[in-house]
Amino acid sequence: MTVVAEREIDHPALANCHSHAFHRALRGRDVGGEEFWAWRERMYAVAGVLDPDLLHELATGVFGEMRLAGIGVVGEFHYLHHGPGGTPYADPNAMGEALVEAARAVGLRICLLDTCYRQAGPGRPAEGVQRRFDDGSAEAWAERARDLADRYAGADDVVVGAAVHSVRAVAPEDLATVATALPGAPLHVHVSEQPAENAACLAATGRTPVQLLAEAGVWGPRTTAVHATHLTPGDVALLGASGSFACFCPTTEAELADGVGPSVALRAAGARLTLGSDSATVVDLFAEARAVEMHERLTTGRRGSWTAAELTAAATTTGYASLGFAGADDRIALDAGSVRLAGVSTPLWAATAADVVGELDPGEVAARLGAAVAEVWRRV
């Protein structure tokens, strides 16, 4: 890193590899419940009131917050596809287009991870607001996702990738369809975020989620396991041997009481760490990166499991590669006059999103975001 004009520290732009933009409406609200599953009901209430216009407004504010935080690319895990009751919009990709246009409005690269979500759980069809997520079949999902990918073929600021929401939301017989729908594009999947997810998968299939996904050909160098919190040693070995990425979202995982994933074991096995803001509890990739090391310290009683260089790579170049933007050289500037960076030799250990020299007007971003969130809750 070099000092520019004696007031700015040059730094690679950050990669937010796992985002649900509409979850930002839940930040700072008492949603009740003691665990993830209660929180999910309030998240579903928000999902139930969004249309393309309101999603665009909300996402533009959220993506603006990300740009102010030094994020250059976002992996948007997108499953809110259709209108109420599951009725497609006139353009079946209207919600995806709203997200792409929101990212472009603030100068953010986006990997839109079009997500297959077909059922409520093993053997249970989608229910309630989940019908908005369901294309009716894995083949119909793939056809719609390929249409969206074709629209942005060759774009330097948009990649359309694929995602399996989870093993509870996609049946075993459909996993291979999702894995092969967009060959060569990024492929992401929520995996083993909650013990209940593992227990249900074992009961239904006799396999852990990682094992089930391995049999369907999901894991590989283009694939990211999101969360990867509750893994067996065999799961860790499978992810490492496949060369997959593992995306940790520590602030959301803490906020939802998910647990602490085995980041060191995954690294030792060969998996590559990336980072995400997930539900946007915090939009600060410096905080996410530090939390990986701090959580290791709390759970192991040891310091120094992750170096600043390793965590910086996870937050920047490795993250860009996992989203299909390998080689992009996006840069940001940090304020060398920040009180947090005074006397600091390694920004990773001290910088926050507030230290990024922003290219957008924070007041305008805040006003737009505040208005969109207010409208969401007026409708809820």
C-alpha positions as CSV (number, residue, x, y, z in Angstrom):
1,M,0.0,0.0,0.0
2,T,1.2,3.5,-0.8
3,V,0.4,6.9,0.6
4,V,-1.3,9.2,-1.9
5,A,-1.2,13.0,-1.5
6,E,-0.1,12.4,2.1
7,R,-3.7,12.2,3.1
8,E,-4.9,9.0,1.5
9,I,-3.9,5.4,1.8
10,D,-4.4,3.4,-1.4
11,H,-6.1,0.0,-0.8
12,P,-7.7,-2.7,-2.9
13,A,-11.5,-2.4,-3.1
14,L,-13.4,-4.8,-0.9
15,A,-15.6,-7.7,-2.1
16,N,-18.9,-8.4,-0.3
17,C,-19.4,-12.0,-1.3
18,H,-22.7,-12.7,0.4
19,S,-25.5,-10.1,0.5
20,H,-29.3,-10.1,0.8
21,A,-30.0,-6.5,0.2
22,F,-33.6,-6.5,1.3
23,H,-32.6,-7.9,4.8
24,R,-31.3,-4.4,5.5
25,A,-34.8,-3.3,6.4
26,L,-34.5,-5.5,9.5
27,R,-31.5,-3.7,10.9
28,G,-31.9,-2.2,14.3
29,R,-35.5,-3.6,14.8
30,D,-36.7,-5.9,17.6
31,V,-37.8,-8.9,15.6
32,G,-38.2,-11.1,18.7
33,G,-37.4,-14.8,19.2
34,E,-34.3,-16.5,20.5
35,E,-32.9,-18.1,17.4
36,F,-32.6,-17.9,13.6
37,W,-36.0,-19.5,12.8
38,A,-38.0,-16.7,14.6
39,W,-35.9,-14.0,12.9
40,R,-36.7,-15.7,9.6
41,E,-40.5,-15.1,10.0
42,R,-39.9,-11.3,10.2
43,M,-37.6,-11.5,7.2
44,Y,-40.4,-13.3,5.3
45,A,-42.8,-10.5,6.2
46,V,-40.5,-8.0,4.6
47,A,-40.1,-10.2,1.5
48,G,-43.9,-10.3,1.2
49,V,-44.3,-6.6,0.5
50,L,-41.5,-5.9,-2.0
51,D,-42.2,-5.2,-5.7
52,P,-39.6,-4.3,-8.3
53,D,-39.8,-0.5,-7.7
54,L,-39.5,-0.7,-3.9
55,L,-36.8,-3.4,-4.2
56,H,-34.9,-1.0,-6.5
57,E,-35.2,1.9,-4.1
58,L,-34.1,-0.2,-1.1
59,A,-31.2,-1.9,-2.9
60,T,-30.0,1.4,-4.3
61,G,-29.7,2.7,-0.8
62,V,-28.1,-0.5,0.5
63,F,-25.6,-0.6,-2.4
64,G,-24.9,3.0,-1.8
65,E,-24.0,2.2,1.8
66,M,-21.7,-0.5,0.5
67,R,-19.9,1.9,-1.9
68,L,-19.4,4.3,1.0
69,A,-17.8,1.4,2.9
70,G,-15.3,0.7,0.2
71,I,-17.0,-2.2,-1.4
72,G,-16.3,-2.6,-5.1
73,V,-18.3,-5.7,-5.9
74,V,-21.2,-7.5,-4.3
75,G,-22.5,-11.1,-4.5
76,E,-26.2,-10.6,-4.3
77,F,-27.9,-13.9,-3.3
78,H,-31.2,-13.3,-5.0
79,Y,-34.3,-15.5,-4.5
80,L,-37.2,-13.0,-4.4
81,H,-38.2,-13.7,-8.0
82,H,-41.9,-13.4,-8.5
83,G,-45.0,-11.5,-7.4
84,P,-47.4,-12.3,-4.6
85,G,-48.5,-15.9,-4.6
86,G,-45.7,-16.8,-7.0
87,T,-47.2,-15.1,-10.1
88,P,-44.4,-14.1,-12.5
89,Y,-44.1,-10.4,-13.4
90,A,-44.5,-9.5,-17.1
91,D,-40.7,-9.7,-17.2
92,P,-40.0,-12.8,-15.1
93,N,-36.6,-11.3,-14.3
94,A,-38.0,-7.9,-13.2
95,M,-36.7,-8.3,-9.6
96,G,-33.2,-9.3,-10.8
97,E,-33.1,-6.4,-13.2
98,A,-34.1,-4.1,-10.3
99,L,-31.0,-5.3,-8.4
100,V,-28.7,-4.9,-11.3
101,E,-29.9,-1.4,-12.0
102,A,-29.6,-0.5,-8.3
103,A,-25.9,-1.6,-8.3
104,R,-25.2,0.3,-11.5
105,A,-26.8,3.5,-10.1
106,V,-24.1,3.7,-7.5
107,G,-21.1,2.3,-9.5
108,L,-21.0,-1.1,-7.8
109,R,-20.0,-4.2,-9.7
110,I,-22.5,-7.0,-9.0
111,C,-22.5,-10.8,-9.2
112,L,-26.2,-11.6,-9.2
113,L,-26.5,-15.1,-7.8
114,D,-29.8,-16.2,-9.2
115,T,-31.0,-18.6,-6.5
116,C,-33.1,-21.8,-6.9
117,Y,-35.6,-22.1,-4.0
118,R,-38.2,-24.8,-4.6
119,Q,-39.5,-26.2,-1.2
120,A,-40.1,-25.4,2.4
121,G,-38.2,-28.5,3.6
122,P,-37.6,-32.1,2.6
123,G,-40.7,-33.3,0.9
124,R,-42.7,-30.1,1.6
125,P,-43.7,-27.7,-1.2
126,A,-43.0,-24.0,-0.9
127,E,-45.5,-22.3,1.3
128,G,-46.6,-18.7,2.2
129,V,-44.2,-16.1,0.9
130,Q,-41.8,-18.9,-0.3
131,R,-44.1,-19.2,-3.3
132,R,-42.6,-15.9,-4.5
133,F,-39.2,-17.7,-4.6
134,D,-40.3,-20.8,-6.5
135,D,-40.2,-21.1,-10.3
136,G,-42.2,-24.3,-10.3
137,S,-39.4,-26.6,-11.3
138,A,-35.7,-26.6,-11.3
139,E,-35.8,-26.6,-15.1
140,A,-38.0,-23.5,-15.2
141,W,-35.6,-21.8,-12.8
142,A,-32.6,-22.7,-15.0
143,E,-34.4,-21.4,-18.1
144,R,-35.1,-18.0,-16.4
145,A,-31.6,-17.8,-15.0
146,R,-30.0,-18.5,-18.4
147,D,-32.2,-15.8,-20.0
148,L,-30.9,-13.3,-17.4
149,A,-27.3,-14.4,-17.9
150,D,-27.6,-13.9,-21.7
151,R,-28.7,-10.3,-21.2
152,Y,-25.5,-9.5,-19.5
153,A,-23.0,-11.6,-21.4
154,G,-19.9,-9.5,-22.0
155,A,-20.7,-6.9,-19.4
156,D,-17.7,-5.8,-17.3
157,D,-19.8,-4.8,-14.3
158,V,-22.3,-7.6,-14.1
159,V,-21.9,-11.4,-13.7
160,V,-24.9,-13.7,-13.4
161,G,-24.2,-16.7,-11.3
162,A,-26.2,-19.5,-9.8
163,A,-27.1,-20.5,-6.3
164,V,-28.7,-23.4,-4.4
165,H,-30.5,-21.7,-1.6
166,S,-29.9,-24.7,0.7
167,V,-30.5,-28.4,0.9
168,R,-33.8,-27.8,2.7
169,A,-35.0,-25.6,-0.2
170,V,-33.9,-27.7,-3.2
171,A,-34.6,-31.4,-3.4
172,P,-31.7,-33.8,-4.0
173,E,-32.9,-34.7,-7.5
174,D,-32.8,-31.0,-8.5
175,L,-29.3,-30.2,-7.2
176,A,-27.4,-31.3,-10.3
177,T,-29.8,-29.2,-12.5
178,V,-28.8,-26.1,-10.6
179,A,-25.1,-27.0,-10.5
180,T,-24.9,-27.3,-14.3
181,A,-27.3,-24.5,-15.4
182,L,-24.6,-21.9,-15.8
183,P,-21.3,-23.7,-16.5
184,G,-18.3,-21.7,-15.6
185,A,-20.3,-19.1,-13.7
186,P,-20.0,-18.7,-9.9
187,L,-22.1,-21.1,-7.9
188,H,-23.0,-20.4,-4.3
189,V,-25.0,-22.3,-1.6
190,H,-26.0,-21.8,2.0
191,V,-24.7,-24.8,3.9
192,S,-24.8,-26.0,7.5
193,E,-25.7,-22.6,8.9
194,Q,-27.9,-24.2,11.6
195,P,-27.8,-27.6,13.4
196,A,-31.4,-28.1,12.6
197,E,-30.6,-28.0,8.9
198,N,-28.0,-30.7,9.3
199,A,-30.3,-32.9,11.4
200,A,-33.2,-32.7,8.8
201,C,-30.8,-33.5,6.0
202,L,-29.4,-36.5,7.8
203,A,-32.9,-37.7,8.6
204,A,-34.1,-37.4,5.0
205,T,-31.0,-38.6,3.1
206,G,-28.6,-40.2,5.5
207,R,-26.0,-37.6,4.5
208,T,-24.7,-34.2,5.7
209,P,-25.6,-31.2,3.5
210,V,-21.9,-31.1,2.3
211,Q,-22.0,-34.8,1.4
212,L,-25.3,-34.5,-0.4
213,L,-24.1,-31.5,-2.4
214,A,-20.8,-33.4,-3.2
215,E,-22.7,-36.3,-4.7
216,A,-24.6,-33.8,-7.0
217,G,-21.3,-32.3,-8.3
218,V,-21.8,-28.9,-6.6
219,W,-18.4,-28.4,-5.0
220,G,-15.4,-27.2,-7.1
221,P,-13.2,-24.2,-7.7
222,R,-16.1,-22.0,-8.8
223,T,-18.3,-22.8,-5.8
224,T,-18.7,-21.0,-2.5
225,A,-20.1,-22.6,0.6
226,V,-21.8,-19.8,2.5
227,H,-21.6,-19.9,6.3
228,A,-20.2,-23.5,6.6
229,T,-20.7,-23.2,10.3
230,H,-21.6,-26.7,11.6
231,L,-19.3,-29.0,9.7
232,T,-18.0,-32.5,10.4
233,P,-14.3,-33.3,9.8
234,G,-15.4,-35.1,6.7
235,D,-17.3,-32.1,5.4
236,V,-14.2,-29.9,5.9
237,A,-12.1,-32.4,4.0
238,L,-14.6,-32.5,1.1
239,L,-14.7,-28.7,0.8
240,G,-10.9,-28.4,1.0
241,A,-10.2,-31.2,-1.5
242,S,-12.6,-29.6,-4.0
243,G,-10.9,-26.2,-3.9
244,S,-14.1,-24.5,-3.0
245,F,-14.5,-21.1,-1.3
246,A,-16.0,-20.7,2.1
247,C,-17.8,-17.4,2.8
248,F,-18.0,-16.3,6.4
249,C,-20.4,-13.6,7.5
250,P,-19.3,-13.1,11.2
251,T,-21.5,-10.2,12.2
252,T,-24.7,-11.8,10.8
253,E,-23.7,-15.2,12.2
254,A,-23.3,-13.6,15.6
255,E,-26.5,-11.6,15.4
256,L,-28.5,-14.7,14.5
257,A,-26.7,-16.9,17.1
258,D,-25.5,-19.2,14.3
259,G,-22.2,-20.1,15.8
260,V,-18.5,-19.9,14.8
261,G,-17.4,-21.8,11.7
262,P,-14.1,-23.8,11.5
263,S,-12.2,-21.2,9.4
264,V,-8.7,-22.5,10.3
265,A,-9.6,-26.1,9.6
266,L,-11.1,-25.2,6.2
267,R,-8.0,-23.2,5.3
268,A,-5.8,-26.1,6.2
269,A,-7.9,-28.5,4.1
270,G,-7.5,-26.2,1.0
271,A,-10.7,-24.1,1.0
272,R,-10.4,-20.3,0.3
273,L,-11.9,-17.8,2.7
274,T,-14.1,-15.0,1.5
275,L,-16.3,-12.6,3.5
276,G,-19.9,-11.2,3.3
277,S,-22.3,-8.8,5.0
278,D,-25.2,-11.2,4.6
279,S,-28.2,-9.5,6.3
280,A,-26.4,-6.2,6.5
281,T,-26.4,-6.1,10.3
282,V,-23.2,-4.2,9.7
283,V,-21.8,-3.1,6.3
284,D,-18.1,-3.1,7.1
285,L,-15.8,-5.6,5.5
286,F,-12.9,-4.6,7.8
287,A,-15.1,-5.6,10.8
288,E,-16.0,-8.9,9.1
289,A,-12.4,-9.7,8.4
290,R,-11.2,-8.9,12.0
291,A,-14.1,-10.9,13.4
292,V,-12.8,-14.1,11.8
293,E,-9.6,-13.8,13.8
294,M,-11.4,-12.5,17.0
295,H,-13.9,-15.4,17.0
296,E,-11.0,-17.8,16.7
297,R,-9.4,-16.2,19.7
298,L,-12.6,-16.5,21.7
299,T,-13.2,-20.1,20.8
300,T,-9.6,-21.4,21.0
301,G,-7.9,-19.2,23.5
302,R,-5.1,-18.5,20.9
303,R,-4.1,-15.4,19.0
304,G,-2.7,-15.2,15.5
305,S,-4.6,-17.8,13.6
306,W,-5.1,-15.3,10.7
307,T,-2.6,-12.7,9.6
308,A,-3.6,-9.3,8.3
309,A,-2.4,-10.3,4.8
310,E,-4.6,-13.4,4.8
311,L,-7.6,-11.5,5.9
312,T,-7.0,-8.6,3.5
313,A,-6.8,-11.1,0.6
314,A,-10.1,-12.8,1.8
315,A,-11.7,-9.3,1.8
316,T,-10.4,-8.3,-1.6
317,T,-8.7,-10.4,-4.3
318,T,-10.0,-13.8,-3.2
319,G,-13.5,-12.4,-2.9
320,Y,-13.4,-10.8,-6.3
321,A,-12.3,-14.2,-7.8
322,S,-15.2,-16.0,-6.1
323,L,-17.7,-13.6,-7.8
324,G,-16.2,-14.0,-11.3
325,F,-14.2,-10.8,-11.3
326,A,-10.7,-12.2,-11.0
327,G,-8.1,-9.7,-12.2
328,A,-10.3,-6.6,-11.6
329,D,-8.1,-3.8,-10.1
330,D,-10.6,-1.7,-8.3
331,R,-9.1,0.6,-5.7
332,I,-10.3,2.7,-2.8
333,A,-8.7,5.3,-0.6
334,L,-8.6,5.4,3.2
335,D,-8.3,8.6,5.1
336,A,-4.8,8.7,6.5
337,G,-5.9,11.5,8.9
338,S,-8.5,9.3,10.6
339,V,-8.1,9.1,14.3
340,R,-8.6,5.3,14.0
341,L,-5.6,5.0,11.6
342,A,-3.3,7.4,13.5
343,G,0.0,5.6,14.1
344,V,-1.3,2.4,12.5
345,S,0.9,0.4,10.1
346,T,-1.6,-2.2,9.1
347,P,-5.1,-0.8,8.2
348,L,-6.8,-4.2,8.5
349,W,-6.5,-4.3,12.2
350,A,-7.9,-0.7,12.8
351,A,-9.8,0.6,9.8
352,T,-13.6,0.9,9.6
353,A,-16.0,1.7,6.9
354,A,-16.1,5.2,8.2
355,D,-12.4,5.6,7.1
356,V,-13.1,5.1,3.4
357,V,-12.9,8.3,1.3
358,G,-16.4,8.1,-0.2
359,E,-17.4,8.9,-3.8
360,L,-21.1,9.3,-2.9
361,D,-22.9,11.9,-0.8
362,P,-23.6,10.1,2.6
363,G,-26.6,12.3,3.3
364,E,-28.3,11.4,0.0
365,V,-27.6,7.7,0.5
366,A,-29.0,7.9,4.0
367,A,-32.1,9.8,2.9
368,R,-32.9,7.3,0.1
369,L,-32.3,4.3,2.3
370,G,-34.3,5.7,5.2
371,A,-37.3,6.4,2.9
372,A,-37.2,3.0,1.4
373,V,-37.0,1.2,4.8
374,A,-39.9,3.4,6.1
375,E,-42.0,2.4,3.1
376,V,-41.3,-1.3,3.6
377,W,-42.5,-1.1,7.2
378,R,-45.5,0.9,6.2
379,R,-46.5,-2.0,4.0
380,V,-45.7,-4.7,6.5
